Amino acid sequence: MACVDCVSGNVHSGSSIGQEITLAGLPTYATGDPDSKRIIVIGVDIFGWNFINTRLLADEYAARGFRVYIPDLFDGRELPQWTLSAVAADTPTLLQRMLRPLSLFAFVPFILRNSKTAQSAKIGTLLKQLRQTQADAKIGFIGFCWGGRYAITMNSDFDATVACHPSLVKYPTELDNISKPISFALAAEDPAGFGAVRGKEAEKLLKDRGLTDLEVIIYDGVHHGWTVRVNMADEKKKQARDKAKEQALAWFEKYLTIASQ
């Protein structure tokens, strides 16, 4: 399911340092050492590949030695950022409270345009090109909110994945393809449906199937979408955002390891 927090949050300040390229026919933000054999593909939330928050986060990953790509999975038609100011996550005005339900209507045509089949095909085509051109690289995928679903459904295609507050997950059937290392970063209370209770259920289910390279970390006091759209002026929530960033980086540093020559 989707929720109000899927279309709300804060815009972060800063300037990205990467470049815009074309990868597998998709406009893509690329950052980090182009010769790195440790690659991270980001599955964006509904605000798309141009969203400054996601680009700044990608730059932070790149600073740890990864090559990072943010492909445009929405054909340039991401959700407009006016919904963020219309539905401010922390201290909304009366008008903003009234606009919150209305903003979800912008989400409906977005869902219709971007089916699971279409999204999976784009991610799969990009991954295929990376496998062909960089056969000796390790490739991970991290998804946020909308993109978090594909960290689950396409886990077996990558070397490791991280799912941050995934939405629209068909549980438990979409966990069937998980066979590679996967890490979950979840808000304790998540109206999008993948909070602490669901996370603990998924952890048990996957462990019962024999998956050992697995972690589920629950964050209290944050809302759905906090890993990319948190209010950075709120120190406690910023700390949670930074901990989730370190969670993902530690996971990829562990599982996107290149054997010594």
C-alpha positions in Angstrom: 0.0 0.0 0.0 1.0 3.7 -0.3 0.7 6.3 2.4 0.8 10.0 3.0 4.5 9.7 4.0 5.2 8.4 0.5 4.6 11.9 -0.9 5.8 14.1 1.9 9.1 15.1 3.5 11.9 17.7 3.2 14.2 18.8 0.5 17.9 18.8 1.5 20.4 21.5 0.8 23.7 21.0 -1.0 25.2 20.5 -4.5 25.7 17.1 -6.1 29.1 16.4 -7.6 28.4 13.6 -10.1 27.5 13.6 -13.8 24.5 12.9 -15.9 25.1 10.1 -18.4 23.1 7.6 -20.5 23.2 4.0 -19.3 21.3 1.2 -21.0 19.3 3.9 -22.7 18.3 5.6 -19.5 19.3 9.0 -18.3 21.4 8.3 -15.2 23.2 10.2 -12.5 26.6 8.7 -12.0 29.0 9.5 -9.2 32.2 8.0 -7.7 35.2 6.4 -9.2 34.3 5.1 -12.7 37.0 2.4 -12.4 35.5 1.0 -9.1 34.5 -2.7 -9.3 32.0 -2.1 -6.5 28.8 -0.7 -8.0 25.6 0.4 -6.3 22.4 0.9 -8.3 19.8 3.1 -6.6 16.1 2.4 -7.0 14.6 5.8 -6.4 11.4 6.8 -4.5 8.7 8.5 -6.5 10.5 11.8 -6.7 12.9 10.4 -9.2 16.5 10.5 -10.3 16.7 14.3 -10.3 15.8 14.6 -6.6 18.7 16.4 -4.8 18.3 14.3 -1.6 19.0 11.1 -3.5 21.9 12.5 -5.4 23.5 13.8 -2.3 23.1 10.4 -0.7 24.6 8.8 -3.7 27.6 11.1 -3.4 28.0 9.9 0.2 28.1 6.3 -0.9 30.6 7.2 -3.6 32.9 8.8 -1.1 33.4 5.3 0.3 34.8 3.9 -2.9 31.7 2.8 -4.8 30.6 3.7 -8.3 26.9 4.7 -7.9 24.2 5.0 -10.5 20.7 6.5 -10.2 18.8 5.7 -13.3 15.6 7.5 -14.4 13.1 4.7 -14.1 10.0 7.0 -14.7 10.7 8.4 -18.2 11.1 11.9 -16.7 7.7 11.9 -15.2 8.4 11.6 -11.5 6.0 12.9 -8.9 6.1 16.7 -8.7 7.9 18.1 -5.7 5.1 20.4 -4.8 3.6 17.6 -2.9 6.5 17.8 -0.4 5.7 21.3 0.6 2.0 20.6 0.4 2.3 17.8 2.9 5.2 18.8 5.2 5.9 15.7 7.3 6.7 17.3 10.7 4.6 20.4 11.5 1.9 20.8 8.8 -0.4 23.8 8.8 -4.1 23.4 8.6 -4.0 23.9 4.9 -1.3 21.3 4.5 -3.4 18.8 6.6 -6.2 19.4 4.2 -4.0 18.9 1.1 -2.4 15.7 2.4 -5.2 13.4 1.1 -5.5 15.3 -2.1 -1.8 14.8 -2.8 -2.3 11.1 -3.0 -4.3 11.5 -6.1 -1.1 12.5 -7.9 0.2 9.1 -7.0 -2.5 7.2 -8.9 -1.5 8.0 -12.5 2.1 7.5 -11.4 1.4 4.0 -10.4 -0.5 3.3 -13.6 2.4 4.6 -15.7 5.0 2.6 -13.9 4.0 -1.0 -13.6 6.0 -3.7 -11.8 6.7 -5.3 -15.2 8.0 -2.0 -16.7 10.1 -1.2 -13.7 11.7 -4.6 -13.5 12.5 -4.5 -17.3 14.3 -1.2 -17.0 16.3 -2.3 -14.0 17.0 -5.7 -15.6 18.2 -4.0 -18.8 20.6 -1.7 -16.9 21.9 -4.6 -14.9 22.5 -6.7 -18.0 24.6 -3.9 -19.5 26.6 -3.6 -16.4 27.2 -7.3 -16.2 28.4 -7.3 -19.9 30.6 -4.3 -19.6 32.0 -4.9 -16.1 32.0 -8.7 -15.8 34.4 -8.6 -12.8 32.4 -6.1 -10.8 30.2 -6.7 -7.8 26.8 -5.0 -8.2 24.4 -4.1 -5.4 21.0 -2.5 -5.4 19.4 -0.2 -2.8 15.8 0.8 -3.1 13.9 3.5 -1.2 10.1 3.4 -0.7 8.9 2.7 -4.3 12.4 1.4 -5.2 12.6 -0.7 -2.1 10.2 -3.2 -3.6 12.7 -4.1 -6.3 15.4 -4.7 -3.7 13.1 -7.5 -2.7 11.7 -8.8 -6.0 15.0 -8.5 -7.9 17.3 -9.5 -5.0 18.5 -12.7 -6.8 19.7 -10.8 -9.8 22.2 -8.7 -7.8 25.1 -9.6 -5.5 23.4 -8.0 -2.5 20.4 -5.6 -1.9 19.1 -3.2 0.7 15.4 -2.4 1.1 14.7 0.9 2.8 11.0 1.2 4.0 9.7 -0.6 0.9 6.1 0.1 -0.3 3.6 -1.8 -2.4 5.2 -5.2 -1.6 2.9 -8.1 -2.1 3.7 -10.1 1.1 4.7 -12.8 1.4 4.8 -13.9 -2.3 7.3 -11.2 -3.4 9.8 -12.6 -0.9 10.1 -15.8 -2.9 12.9 -14.6 -5.1 15.2 -13.6 -2.3 18.3 -15.8 -2.3 21.2 -13.3 -2.1 22.2 -11.1 0.9 19.5 -8.6 1.9 19.3 -5.9 4.5 16.1 -4.2 5.6 16.0 -0.6 7.1 12.5 -0.2 8.5 10.5 2.4 10.5 8.9 0.8 13.5 5.5 2.2 12.5 5.0 2.3 8.8 1.6 2.9 7.2 3.0 1.7 3.9 2.8 -1.8 5.4 6.4 -2.8 6.0 7.1 -1.8 9.6 8.5 -3.7 12.6 5.8 -6.4 12.7 6.1 -7.2 9.0 9.9 -7.0 9.1 10.1 -9.5 12.0 7.7 -11.8 10.2 9.8 -11.6 7.0 13.0 -12.2 8.9 11.6 -15.4 10.4 10.2 -16.6 7.1 13.5 -16.1 5.3 15.6 -17.7 8.1 13.2 -20.6 8.1 14.0 -21.0 4.4 17.7 -21.2 5.2 18.7 -17.6 4.3 21.6 -16.6 6.5 22.9 -13.4 4.9 20.1 -11.3 6.2 19.5 -8.4 8.6 16.4 -6.5 9.7 17.0 -3.2 11.5 14.1 -1.3 13.0 14.2 2.4 13.6 12.0 4.1 16.2 10.8 7.6 16.1 11.0 8.0 12.3 8.4 8.0 9.6 8.2 6.2 6.3 10.7 7.7 3.8 13.1 9.0 6.5 16.2 7.7 4.8 15.9 10.2 2.0 13.3 12.8 3.0 14.0 13.4 6.7 14.0 16.8 8.3 17.8 17.3 8.7 17.2 20.0 11.2 15.8 17.4 13.6 19.0 16.0 15.1 17.5 12.7 16.3 15.9 12.0 12.9 19.1 13.0 11.1 21.0 10.5 13.3 18.5 7.8 12.2 19.0 8.8 8.6 22.8 8.6 9.0 22.6 5.3 10.8 20.5 3.9 7.9 23.2 5.2 5.5 25.9 3.4 7.5 23.8 0.3 7.6 23.6 0.2 3.8 27.3 1.0 3.4 28.4 -1.7 5.8 26.2 -4.2 4.0 27.7 -3.4 0.6 31.2 -3.2 2.0 30.7 -6.7 3.3 29.1 -8.3 0.3 30.4 -6.4 -2.7 33.9 -7.6 -2.0 36.4 -8.0 -4.8 38.7 -10.9 -4.4 42.4 -10.0 -4.4 44.2 -10.7 -7.6 
